[in-house]
Amino acid sequence: MRVGPTDEPEPTHQPAAAPEPAGAPAATATAPRRAEAIALRRPIYEADLKDGLERFFEPRRTVCPWCASDRLRERLHTTDLLQHKPGDFRLDRCLDCGHIFQNPRLSSEGLEFYYRDFYDGLGEKSSGGIFAGRGATYRRRAQALLPHVSGVLGVPGVPGVSGSAGAPGTWLDVGTGHGHFCEAAREVFPDTAFDGLDFTDGAELAERAGRVRYGYRGSFVDVASSVAETYDVVSMFHYLEHSVEPALELEAAHKALRPGGLLLIEVPDAASRYSRLLGRRWLPWLQPQHLHFTPVQNLRTRLTALGFTVLAEQHAEPHDRVDLLAATWFVLDALAPRDEAPWLPQRPGRVKRTARVVIVTLGVPALVAATILDRIIPKALIRRLRLSNAYRVVARRE
């Protein structure tokens, strides 16, 4: 069993992935073919790791990347709890502004190494199934814009031209992955033209699949100038925490939106009580992929300085009911021997593989109980106890 991020985009900022091994079978293959794929990848990972991990990290920062304060304190020290790739990761918290960030941060080589086989390759089947099966969540995200769209009407493909009541004309989803959000959001806004942007080929695949009108591949910071004042809506769902420089992404959003356009952002909320109760087993820490955790007040202040007006702030609504389930899985996964993976020096033997199956099987009742607890907690209690693992902000470009 694998518990992974339930609403993360495919990687939006990593360099091009390493080429697939010649003759490597598809990740969606059966178990024997997966074993073959792992065997073919193992020499590549051995070559990556033979000189150590130092090149995967940038020099350690001495000041906060958000406010430049030098008053930093360690917030979390952990390992890769999902893929179990080697490495230790530290998050620091700024004592002045509260911003939490990975320190030292992954280098471009590190981003490529730790993302590889998570959303693509060996992980493509599991992550694709997660994203494709979240239509209800995606529709709720789109519906969050309904009270605010009256001022951003437009005709699809013709920015700035008034169109049908209650529908934005053009919408750019940044970090779109394979465009599953756009496909679901079209049920809420059927007259809106949805475009997607992603650093990987996901956006191009989404265009070919008809989930988006146009699929842009590349950095949003680079693409924003070519689509300046084009869009009625720009959305960033669980995107900023993956970004190397989130402040530049916000500037790009301001540039891409036409005056009166709306920006819809959703990110993990490290102020959640779960983040302390569950410690490093709180799923949204998602190390080493999540580079930044921005307090909501910091985001509001930065948006205002850029020329946005914050129209709405939500906490309980974007909460994803998975915290206890994920934490329980992390405990079971730590007790069991490692599962087969190409970054391990050798394949686990039969005894270890059997022991893993036994431990996971015995843990099923605990996983079921955690799932029930996650789902029965009322939204009002989530709000009152500040348990929400995410927050959402809607802002208008003035």
N, C-alpha and C positions, 0 to 999 in steps of 0.2 A: 504493500500500500504506500502511496506517496501523497503527502500533504504539501501542496505548493501554494504560491500566491494566487488568490482567487480573483484578482482584478488588475493584475499588473499588465502593462503593455509589453509587447516584445521590445527588446533593447532598442533605445532610441538615440543613443549617443556613441555606441561602441564603434571601433574601426571595423573594417571588413573582416568577416569571420575567416578563420583558417580554412584552406581548401579541404574538401572531403578526401579521405584516402582513396587512392585509385581502386575502383571496384567495390567500394564500401556499399553495403546494402542499405536500403531505405530504413529510416527510424521506425516506420510503421510496420516493419516486418514481424514475423512470428518470433518466438523465443529463440529457436536455433539460429535464425539469421541475425537476431540482436546480439547473440553471443559472438557471432562472426564479426559483426560491426565493432564490438568492443575490442576484440583481439586485433583488428586492423588499426584501431585508434591508439592502442597502448604504446607503440613505439613513438608516436607523435607526442604524447604526453610525457613519456620518458625523456625525450629530447628537450621539451619545454622545462622540465624540472631539474635537469642534471646540473645546472649552474646555480641552483637556489632560487629563492623567491624575491630577492632584492629588486630586480628590474621591474617587478609588478607593482611597485609602489613609488610614489613621488616623495620628495623630501618632506619631512614633517613640518606642518605649519605652526607658527608661534603666535599668530593673531587670527581672530575670527574672520571668516570669509564674508560675513554679512555686515558687521559693523566695525571691523578692524581692531577690536579690543584685544588686549593681550591677557585678559583674565579668563583663563581656560581651566576646566577641570574635567577629568575623565568621567564619562557617563556610563560607558559600557565597554566591556572587553569580551569578545566572543570568537567563535570559529564559524565555518560554513556548515550550518545545521541541516541544509537541504541536500546539497550535492556531496558534501564532505570532501571537497577539494582542500588541499593543504593550505595553511595560512592562518594567521591570527589577525583580528580586525578590531580596531578601537574607534569608539565614537567619543568625541569631546563636546562639552557643553560650554557655551559662552556665559559667563556669570553676569554680563551686562545686558545682553539682548535675549538670551535664552536659546539662541540658534544651536542646533546639534548637528555635527558634521563628522564625516569619516576622516580620521587623522592618524597616520598618513593616508592620503587618498590614493586610490588605484591609478596607476599610469595607463597610458593607452594600451600597452601590452597586457597589463593586468585586467583591464576591462574586457579585452578580447578573450583572455584565458578563462576568466571566471564566468563569462556569459556563454561561452562555447558549450554546446550540447545541453543547454538549459531550455531555451525557447526553440532551438532548431536541432538538427541532428538527432541524437539519442532522445532528447526531450521534446521533440516536435509533436509527437502523438499525444502525450499527456497534457502539455500546455495548450495545444490546439483544442483539445476536448474541453478544457476548463473554460477557455474564452468563448467558444462556440455555444456553450450551454448556459450562458449568463444573460440571456435575452431580457428576462424580467428586470434584472439589475440595470441593464443598459437603458431600458425604457424609463425606469424611474429617474435615472440621471437626466435624460432628455426632458422629462416632465418637470424637473426642477426649474426649467426656463420658462414654463408656460405663463407664470404671473408677470413676466418681465419683457415679453417679446413685442408688445404693441408698438414700441418706439423704433423697432429695427426691421420694419417690413421691407420686402424686396422681391423682385422677380428672379427666379433661378437663372444664374448666368448673367444677370444685368444688375450689378451692384448699384445701389442708390435709387433704383426705380421702384416706386410703391407697387406692392402686389396684394395678394389675398390677405385678409385680416387674420392676425394671430399666427403668422408663419414667417420666419426669416427666409430671405431668398437664398443666401449662401452660407455654408457652415464648413469650417476647417477643423478637423479633429487631429490634433498634434499628438504624435506617439500612437498612431492608430493601430499598429500591429497589422493584422489581416483585415481590418475594417469591420469587425463584428459589431462594434458599437454603432457605426453609421447605418448598418443594415437594420438594426433594431430601432434606432431613433427615427428612421424613415416611417415607421408605423405611427409615431407621434406627430411628425411633421412631413406628411406625404408630398407636399409641394416644395420642399426645400432641397436644394442641390448640395449634397454632401461630398466634400473632398477630404482626402487623408494624407498625412505626412508621416514618414517614418525614416529612420536612418538605414534600416534594412530594406530588403526587397519586398517586405510585407505589403507596403502601400501599392506597389506595382501589381502584386498578386491580387490585392483587393480590387484594383481597377479592372483587371481581367475577369474577375469573378462577378463584376457588376455591383459590388458593395459600395463603391465610391465612384463619383464622376471622374475625378482626376486623382491619381496617386503620385505624390511628390516623394522622391527619395533623396534624402540628404539632411543637413542640419537646418533646423528651423531658423536659427540666427542668420544663416546664409540665404535661405529661401525667402525670408520675410520681405526683403527689399524688392524682389520681383513680383510680389503680390500685395504691395503696399495699398492700404485702404480698399481692399477687395471684398472683405468678408463682413457679413452681418454678425456672425458668431465664430469665436475661436474657443475650442474646448481642450483642456489638458487634464485627463483623468489618470491619476497616479503616474505622472510624467515628470514633474519637477524634482521629485526626490531622486530620480535617476540622472538628472542633468548635472553636468560638470559645473556650470555657472547658471544657477536658476535666475539670477537677476537679469542676465542677458536674454533669457527666454521670455521674461515678462516684457522687456523692451521690444522684443520681436513681435509679441502679441499686440502690443499697442500699435506697432507699425502696420501689421496686417489687417487690423480692424478699421473699418470706416467710422467716421464720427457718429456716435450714437450706438455703435456696435457693442455686443456683449461678450465678456470673457467668463468662462465657466471653468473653475479649477477645483480639483479634488485631490487631496494628499493625505498620507498617514498623519495622525495626530499623536505626537509623542507625549502630550499632556494627559493622555488616557491613563486612568488608574491601572489598567491592565499592564501598561508598560513597566510599572514598578512591581506589581503583584507577581507577574510572570517572568520578570527579569529577561534574561537573554532568550528565553523561549517564547517571547512575544513575537508572533509571526511578522508584523510589519517592520521590525528591525531589518529583516531580510538582508543580512550581511553575506557577501560584500557588495551587493548591487545598489543598495540605497545609500547615496552619498550625502544627502541633506535632509534635515527635518526642521521645517520652518514653523515657528509658533504663529498662530493665526494673527496676532496683533502685529507681528513683523510684516506679514504679507499685506495686511490692510494698509499699514503705513507706507510700504513701498508702492503699492498700487495707487494710493492717493498722490504720492509724489510724482508718479508718472503721468497723472492726468486722468485717472479713473475715479469713479464714484462707486463705492461698495453698496450694492443694493440688498444683498442677503448674505447671511452666514448661517450655515446649518451644521449640526453636530450629530444628533441622534439619527437623522435621516440617512446619512451615508454610511452608518455603522454596518460593518460586515460581520455577521454572526459566526465567527470561526475561531475566536481567540482560544477558548478552552480546548476545542478539538485539536487545534494545531499544537498547543502546548503539551497535550497528552501524547500526541504522536511523537513529538520530539523526545519525550521521556522514554517511550518504548523503543524508539530508534536508537537511542543512546545505549540502552541495555542489550540490544541485539547486536550480533556481529555485523560488520559492514556488508552491504549488498555489493554485487559485482559492479565494477566501474573501471574504465580504462586508465584512470589516474592512479589506481592502486597498483603497487608493484607486481602483484600476482593475483590470480583468480582465487577467491575463497574456496576452501576445500568443502567436501560433501558434509562433514560434521558441522562446520560453521553455517553452511547454507541451511541445513536442517534445523539447527538451533535458532536461526533467524525466523524461519517459518513458525516454529513452535512458540516463540516469544510473541510474535505479532498476533498469532491466533489467540493466545491466552489474553492478549490485550484488547481484543475486539469489544468485550463488554464495557471496558473503560472508555473506549472511543465512542461507543453508542451513548453512554451516559453523558459524556462531555458534549456531544452533539445536541442532546436534548436540553441540557442546561443552557447552552448557547442560544437555543431557539425560544426558550420559554421566558427569558428575562424580558419584561415589558419595556417598550420604548421609553416610557416615562421614567422608569428606574435607571435605564441607561443614561438618560439625560441628567437625572438628579445626581447619580453617583459618578458622573463623568467617565463612563466606561467606553465611550465611542472611540473606535480605533481610526477614525478618519474625520476630516471636516471638509466642507464644501463652501466655496465662495462664488457669488455672482457679482460681477462688476461691470459698469458701463463706461466706455470711453467717451469722455466729454468732448 
